[in-house]
């Protein structure tokens, strides 16, 4: 193997480095999502919580969920909880996984090769999804994700490869050397093997693994992934090239359709792929897809700090009312309440805390926002029955409390402040008039709150109380 400057020396070391040093946040996100995906008992609220911990991911998942490409029913989707209802549990989880991957790669030292590999991945994903759907099969989203992930090693290497990536680029630019030959010369392994190793390491799915390992005789969904990849690669030589014509004939054979029928659709898919890449936050990759001539959406500016959104609040409250009437699980309703307070009211940390069955302790059960999960873990209070303590009083008397500097001076907020480290926050109980079951806590990480937000948080707590009352009326445990 050609010697390069310091860096991983073999495939095993490359996998370990990318997992542990270059993409650790992605690895943790994958782990959290995979635990939920493989757990048949996992609830929609558990998946929503993982997504909502990451504000950029939330924004992109909702944008994708509202796009015509994924939302065939054209239903307006305002919340992650609603996205799971409309699109399904697994598709939303896979979208979140893909968003996490693209964000992790764009956070590295993006180079032209990264954009090229990302362009190939998006193009292959769209072509593969089209192929499986054109056969009348129902695995479109699964095939899309598998194709997108099947070049994860190539994308990660060009993003984080450093000196060895430069050496490989020099070798490939000499001409007359195929990509895999150059990879063997410089690295001692092909980047396809790096993709296979990362897919196994991160447990990204059996379909992605099967697509990388490849079986040319297969007629299953992995064949659609392989066809998508060949179409994407061949298009780089032009749709009139020998390679492109061969790939189109292979697709036509797979579908059992004439070449004349599928050719126009395949070429149109390239433009669709460019738009999909832009929706994922990778417009530069979209522009690198051959024949992607349709105008692309401009990249969105960074999201401003959260601010109250009255129209979003109304839509979420309407969704909550519908869920209550449909007797949805209390956990799912509380999840949507917390999401409404975070995204609709613009609070940065939201905690839903419930009384233990013996009513002796109040314990955080769900935390959203920046620092919300850590706050939820600390949010634990014995119920001492002290009428001067804002937490005890919220449960015992049902009084909501707006904690602010003036309220702090009166006393009774010491226990709460020791946990929240903030002198500004809302504590709003919920449950029936005679039996509160928990509190909703929200703040802006020390920033001042306002009257409009105070009223809005109480509206969301009231919706939670109505849902609890409906359950109690039917004898359903809350």
N, C-alpha and C positions, 0 to 999 in steps of 0.2 A: 504494500500500500504506500502511496506517495506520502511523504512526511510533511505535515503542516505544523504551524505553531500550536502551542498548548491548547488542549481541548479534549473532549471525550475521544477515546481511542477505538471504541467498538460500539456495536449496536446497543448492547446492554447499558453502557455508560450514557449513550445519548438518550435513551428512554428515561433513565434515572434523572438526568440533568433537566430535561424538559419538564418532567413531572414535578421535581422538587424545587428547582431554582427559577425556571423560566415561566412556568404556568401554574404556580401553586394555587392561586385563587380559583382558576378553572377546575383544578383537580378537586378542590373542596366543594365547588358547586356541583360538579358531576357526582360526587359521592352523595351529597344531600338529595339530588334529584333521583339518582338510581335507587337509593333506599326506598323512596316513595313509589317509584315506577314498579319495582318488583314486589311491593307489598300489596297483596290483594285487599287488605283491610284499610289501606291508606285513604284518607278522606280528601275531598276537594279542598277543604280548608288547609290541610297540611301542605298540599302543592302550592296553593295561593300564597301561603306564608313564605315559602322558599323564594318565590318570584318577587314578592313585595319587599323583601329585604334589600333588593337591589333596584334603586329607582330607575337607572337607565334601562335595565332589563325589563322592568314593568312597562316603561314607555314603548319600547320596541315590540314587546310581545303584544301589547294592545294595538299598536299600529299594524302589525302583521295580522292579528285577529280580525281587524276591520277591513283588510285589503280584499279585493275581489278574488285574489288568487287562492286564499284560504277560506274566506267566509262566503261560501256559495249561496247561503240563504240570505245574504245581504242584510243581516240583522245588526242593528247598532249595538256595539259592545263597549261599555264604559268602564267595566271593572274586570279584574282577573277572574273573580268568581263567576261572572257572567260568561267570560270567554270559555271557561271549563264546561259550562252548561251547553253552550252553543256548539263549540268545536269538538268537545270530548276531552277526557282526562289525559289520555296518552298523547294526542296531537299537541296539546298545550305544553305538556312536559317536554316533548321533543323540540318544540319551537324554542322553549327556554334554554334547552341544552345547546341548540345551534346558536342562539344569540350570545350565550356565554362564550362559546368557542370563538366566534367572530370578534367579539369585544376583546378577548384575551390576545388574539393575534394582532388586531389593530393597535393594541397597547404596546406592542413590541416595536422594533426598529423596522418599520414597513419599508420595503424596497420594491423595485419593479418586479422582481421574481415572485414576491409574496402576492402582489396584485394579480400576476399571471396565474399563479396556482389557485388563488381565490376565485378568479374569473372562470377557470376550468371547473372548479367545484360547483359553483352556482349554475353554470351552463349545463354540466352533467346532471345536476339534481333536477332541473326543470325538464330536461329531455327524458330522464328516467321516469319521472312522475307522469309525464304525458304518455309514455309508452305503456306503463302498467294500466293507466286509466283507459287508454285506447283499446286495451284488451278486455275492458269491462270488469276489471278486478278492483277490489276495495282497499288496496294497500298503498294508495298514492302518497300519503304523508310519510309512512314508514320508509318507502323507497326514496323519497326526496331526501330525508335525513340521512339515510345510509349512503347515498351518493355524495352528499355534502361532506360527510365525515370520512369518506374513503380516501381522501387526500390530506388527512390531518397531519401526517408525518412530513409530507412535502411542504405544506404551509408553515408548520412549526420550524422546520429546519431553515428555510429561507428567512424566517423572521428572527430567529435567535442564533443562527449558525456562525456568526462572527467571521473569524479568519478562514475557517474551513469552508464556509459558504462562498467567500471570495475566491478561494482556491478552486472550488468546484465550478464557479462561474467562468473563471479563466479557462479551465479545461474544456468546458462546453462551448466556449466561444471560438475555439481553435478551428472548428469545422471538421466534418468527416467523422466525428465521434458521436455516437448516439447517447442520449441522456443516461440510460442505465449503465452503459459502458463507462462513462465519465464518473458516475457515482461509485462504481466498483473500484476504479483507479484511485480516486481521491479518498474515499471513505472506507472501502472494503465491504460495503453492503449497498443495496439499493434503497432509495427512500421509500419505495413501496413496502419494504420490510419494516422500516421505521413506522409507517402508518399502521401496519398490521400489529406491531408491538404496542403502540399507543392505544389502539382500539381494544386490545386485550387488557392492557394495564388499567384503562379507565372504564372497562366493561361497557363499551359504547353500543353493544348490540350484536347479536349473531348475524343479522343480515349484512351489516357493514363488514364484519369479518369475512363472511362468505363471499361478498363482492370483491374484496381485496385479493383473497386467495384464488378466486375465479375458477369456474368450470365451464369451458366453452360449450359443452353439450347441454348445460342446464336450460330448462325452459321456465324456471321459477322466477321469483322477483329479483334475485341476484343477477339474472340475465338482463333485466331491464336496467339495472345499475350499470352493468358492463357496457350495454349499448349506449346509455347516456354518456359514459366516459369516452367511448370511441367517437361519438358524434362531436363532442366538445373539442377533442384533440384534433380531429380531422378538419373541423371548421377553420382552424388556424391557418390552414393552407389554402383556404377559399372553398366555397361550396361547389365550385366547378372542378376541384382537384380530384385525382384518382382516389385518394384516401376518403374524401367526403362522399363520393358516389358509392364507394364500396360500403361505407358505414350506413348510408341511407338504404341501400339494398338489404343490408342485414336487418335494419329496423323494419323494413317492409315485410321481410320473410317472417320475422318474429310476430308481427301483427296479422299476417295473412292478408295483406292489402297490397294493391299495386303501388309501385314506386311513384307513379304520377300523383297518386292520392296523398301520400305521406310527405312528399318533398316540400311542398309549400308550408305544411304545418311545422315541419322540423325547422325550416329557416325562420318562420315566425316565432318559434320558441326562443330563438336567440335574443330577440327583442324583449320577450317576457322575462328571460333570465336577467337581463340588465336591470329591469325595473325591480325584480325581486331582490337583487343584490343591494340596490339603493334602499329598499325598505329595511333590510338588515343593517343598514348603516355603513355599507361598503360601496358607495357610488363609483369610486375609482376602479374597483374591480369590475363593476358593471360596464364601465367605458372600455375595458380591455376585452370584452366579449365580442368576437367577430360579428360584424353586421348588426350590431346593436344600435340601430340608427334612430330609434324613437327617443325623444327627449326624456332625460332622466329627472326624477325629482331632485331638487337641490338638497344637499345635506342639511339637516336641521341644526340650528344653533344649540349650544349647551342649554339645558333646561334651567330657567331661573329658579330662585328659591321658591318653595311651595307657597302658594297664595290661595285664599278662599276662592272657590268657584261655585257660585250659587246654582248655576244650571246643572253642573255635575252632581251637586248635593241632591237636587230634586230628582234627577234620574236614578241615583242610588237609593234614595228613600222610596221611590216607586218600586224598584226591584225588591227592596226589603219588604214592602207591603205585600207584594205578590208572593214572595217566598213564605211569609207568615201565613197567608191564606192557603198556600199549598202544603202547609205543615212541614216545611223543610226542617232538617235537623237544627237544633239550637246552636251547635258548634259552627255550622255553615252560616247561620244568620249572624252570629257574633263576629265571625271572620269578616263578613261584608260590612258590618257596623264599623269595625276597626279600620277597614279600608276606606270607608266613606269619610271617617274623621281625618285620616291621614291625607287622602288625595283630594277630597272635596272641601274640607275645612282648612287644609294646609297646615296641620300639626306635624311636627317632626318626629315626635315619639308618642306612641299610643300603646297602652296596656289594657287588656281585658283581664280583670282579676275576679275569681269566684271564691265563695265561701266553701270550706271543706264540708263534707257531709255532716259532721258533728257541730258545724257552725262556730267552731272555736278559733279558726284561723282564716284569714283572707290570703289567697295565694295567686300570684300572676300566672295566667294560663296561656296568654298569647301576646306577643309584642311585635310591633311593626315600626318601621322607620329607622333612621340613623341612630343607633344606640338603643332601639326599642327592645331588641331581644335580650341584651344585657340587663336593661332595666327590669324586664319581665322576670328574669331569674332572681333579682334582688327584691322584687315586690312581694314581701311576705310580712304579714302583721298578725300578732295575736289579737283576738277580739276581747278587749278588757272592759268594754262597756263604759269608757270614760267619755262623758258628754262633751268635754272640752276638746277632745281629740277629733280632728276632721275626718279621719278614717273611721273611727268607731261611730261617730255621729252620722256619717253617711249611711251606714248599715242600720243603726238603731232607729234613727228618726226619718231617714229617707231624704235628708237635706243635701243638696248639691253644694259644693264649695268651690269658689274661684279663689285660688291661692294667689295673692299678690303681696307686695311689700306691706301694705296697710294691714292685710289679714295676718301676715306673719308677726307683726308687732303685737297683736292681740293674744298670741300664743295658741298652742294646740296643733301647730303644724310641724313640730320638731321631728316626730317619728317619720313623717312623710318626707321632709327635706333631707333627713339623714340617708334616705334611700334614693331620692331623685336628684339631690344636689342642685335644686332649682327653687327659686322663690316665686316662680310663676307657673301655674298649672291649673287644670280643671280636675275635680274629683266629682263624678256624677254617678249615683247609685242606680241600679236597675233591678227589676223584678216586680212582684205584685205590690200593691199598696200596703199589705200587711206582712209581706215576707220578701225582703230584698235578698237577692242571691249573689250579688257582686257589684263591682264598681267599674266604671270606665274612667281611666286616667289619660290625660293628653296634655302635652306642652310643646313649646317650640325651642327646647334646649336652652332655656334661660332668657330667650327673647320675650318681650311683652306680648300679652294677648289682648283681645279686644272684645267689645260687646257682641258684635256680629258672630264671632267664633263661639262665644259663650252660649248664645242661643242655639247655634247650629249643633254643637256637641250635645246639648240637652235634647234636641230633636232626635238625634241618633240613639241616645240612651232610651228615650221614650219608645222608639220602634223596637228596641231589644225587649223592653218591658212588655209591650203588646204581644210579642212572640211568646214570651214566657207565660203570659196570662192565657193565651190560646192553648198552649200545651197543658197548663194546669187544668183548664176547663175540660179537657178530654182525658185527663188522667195520665198524660204522657210525662215520664220523668224528665225534668229539665236539667 
